[in-house]
């Protein structure tokens, strides 16, 4: 056999060193892949959280817009009641109420009705501003798992109302009284707007001095 013929044989030490080197390379790639995988999962989870939070904020702003519109529309009917359409206006207002305000509607609206009937006035009014004052969510359970108590301000509505938002409404109306000078009225009204099965209704009316 010629002396210069190449040999494929390696010593045991050389084989051990080669295997150790290959194992280190593959172990390094494995760790790097695992780290990249974890980072990818974390990035996806973070993206989902951010997207969910953004969507929740958008939904909340949209809901607040509907609440403010409901309060403004209801107030517009109230401050534009005239002697010629008082019954129709009162019926429309009543249809938009729930809870104690609906049950005691006649007594709650009697002062407004009496003024219109007595003065025989013709009123033109507009809402100047509306703003969310407070929010009452209906809690499901307490931290210890016990049923949560009904939220304020009307515990009786807890079973049927998902949430209630308190809205401050500022409005102005001008009444043309028979035999007198036009009179400007300033309205400061606090309304509770409640979500009843997806429908927004007025559950409380308060005249703020």
C-alpha positions in Angstrom: 0.0 0.0 0.0 1.6 3.4 -1.0 2.7 5.5 1.9 1.2 8.7 0.4 -2.4 7.4 0.1 -4.8 9.6 2.1 -6.4 8.1 5.2 -10.0 8.8 6.4 -9.2 7.5 9.9 -9.3 10.0 12.8 -8.1 9.5 16.3 -10.7 9.1 19.1 -9.6 12.6 20.4 -10.3 14.2 17.0 -13.7 12.6 16.8 -14.6 13.7 20.3 -13.6 17.3 19.6 -15.6 17.4 16.3 -18.7 16.0 18.0 -18.4 18.5 20.8 -18.0 21.3 18.4 -21.0 20.3 16.3 -23.1 19.8 19.4 -22.2 23.3 20.6 -23.1 24.8 17.3 -26.5 23.1 17.2 -27.1 23.9 20.9 -26.5 27.5 20.1 -28.9 27.5 17.2 -31.5 25.7 19.4 -31.3 28.3 22.2 -31.4 31.2 19.7 -34.5 29.6 18.0 -36.2 29.1 21.3 -35.5 32.8 22.3 -36.8 34.0 19.0 -39.9 31.9 19.3 -40.6 33.3 22.8 -40.1 36.8 21.6 -42.5 36.2 18.7 -45.2 34.9 21.0 -44.7 37.8 23.4 -45.0 40.3 20.5 -48.2 38.6 19.3 -49.7 38.7 22.8 -48.7 42.4 23.2 -50.2 43.2 19.9 -53.5 41.5 20.8 -53.6 43.3 24.2 -53.0 46.7 22.5 -55.6 46.0 19.8 -58.1 44.9 22.4 -57.5 48.0 24.5 -57.8 50.3 21.5 -61.1 48.6 20.4 -62.4 48.9 23.9 -61.6 52.6 24.0 -63.3 53.1 20.6 -66.4 51.2 21.7 -66.6 53.2 25.0 -66.3 56.6 23.1 -69.0 55.4 20.7 -71.2 54.5 23.6 -70.7 57.8 25.3 -71.7 59.6 22.1 -75.0 57.7 22.1 -75.6 58.5 25.8 -75.0 62.2 25.2 -77.2 62.2 22.2 -80.0 60.5 24.1 -79.8 63.0 27.0 -79.7 65.9 24.5 -82.7 64.6 22.5 -84.8 64.1 25.6 -83.9 67.5 27.0 -84.8 69.1 23.7 -88.3 67.8 23.8 -88.6 68.9 27.5 -87.5 72.5 26.9 -89.5 72.9 23.7 -92.9 72.0 25.2 -95.7 74.3 24.2 -99.3 74.6 25.2 -100.4 73.3 21.8 -98.4 70.1 21.8 -98.0 69.4 25.5 -99.7 66.1 25.5 -97.7 64.7 22.6 -94.5 66.0 24.1 -95.2 64.5 27.5 -96.0 61.1 25.9 -92.7 61.2 23.9 -90.8 62.0 27.1 -92.6 59.2 29.0 -91.8 56.7 26.3 -88.1 57.5 26.8 -88.0 56.8 30.6 -87.6 53.8 32.8 -87.5 53.0 36.5 -88.7 55.5 39.2 -88.9 58.3 36.7 -91.2 56.3 34.5 -93.3 55.1 37.5 -93.6 58.7 38.9 -93.6 60.4 35.6 -96.7 62.6 36.1 -95.5 63.9 39.4 -92.0 64.4 38.2 -93.1 66.4 35.1 -96.0 68.2 36.8 -94.0 71.4 37.5 -92.9 71.7 33.9 -96.4 71.0 32.6 -98.0 73.5 35.0 -95.7 76.3 33.9 -96.5 75.7 30.2 -100.3 75.5 30.8 -100.4 78.5 33.1 -98.3 80.9 31.0 -99.8 79.6 27.7 -96.2 80.2 26.4 -94.6 79.3 23.2 -91.1 78.1 23.8 -88.0 77.7 21.7 -85.1 76.0 23.3 -81.7 74.5 22.5 -79.1 72.4 24.3 -75.9 74.3 24.8 -73.7 71.5 26.2 -73.8 67.9 27.5 -71.2 66.1 29.5 -70.8 62.7 31.2 -70.7 63.3 35.0 -70.4 59.7 36.3 -70.7 56.1 35.3 -72.4 53.3 37.2 -71.5 49.8 35.9 -73.5 46.8 37.1 -71.0 44.6 39.0 -71.5 40.8 38.6 -69.7 39.4 41.7 -67.5 40.6 44.5 -63.8 39.6 44.6 -64.7 36.7 47.0 -67.2 35.3 44.5 -70.4 36.5 46.4 -73.1 38.3 44.3 -72.4 42.0 44.1 -74.9 44.5 45.6 -76.9 46.6 43.2 -75.1 49.8 42.0 -76.2 53.3 42.7 -78.1 55.4 42.1 -81.2 53.1 41.7 -80.8 49.7 43.2 -84.2 48.7 41.9 -82.9 48.9 38.3 -80.0 46.5 38.9 -81.7 43.5 37.5 -82.6 45.1 34.2 -80.0 47.8 33.6 -76.5 47.0 32.3 -75.1 50.4 33.2 -76.1 53.9 34.0 -74.3 57.1 33.0 -75.1 60.4 34.7 -75.2 63.4 32.3 -75.2 67.1 32.9 -77.2 69.1 30.4 -77.0 72.9 30.0 -79.7 74.4 27.8 -81.4 77.7 27.0 -85.0 78.4 26.1 -87.0 81.6 25.2 -90.6 81.7 26.2 -93.0 84.1 24.4 -95.6 84.5 27.1 -99.1 85.8 26.1 -99.3 89.5 27.1 -95.7 89.7 28.3 -92.1 90.1 27.2 -90.1 87.1 26.0 -88.4 85.4 28.9 -85.0 83.6 28.7 -84.7 80.5 30.8 -81.5 78.7 31.8 -81.6 75.0 32.3 -79.2 72.9 34.3 -80.4 69.4 34.3 -78.9 66.2 35.6 -80.1 63.0 33.8 -79.4 59.3 34.4 -79.2 57.5 31.1 -79.6 53.7 31.5 -78.9 50.9 29.1 -81.9 48.5 29.2 -81.3 45.6 26.9 -79.4 47.8 24.5 -81.9 50.6 24.5 -80.9 53.9 26.2 -83.6 55.4 28.5 -83.8 58.2 31.0 -84.1 56.9 34.6 -83.7 60.1 36.6 -84.4 63.8 36.2 -83.0 66.4 38.5 -83.1 70.2 38.1 -79.8 71.6 39.3 -80.0 75.1 40.8 
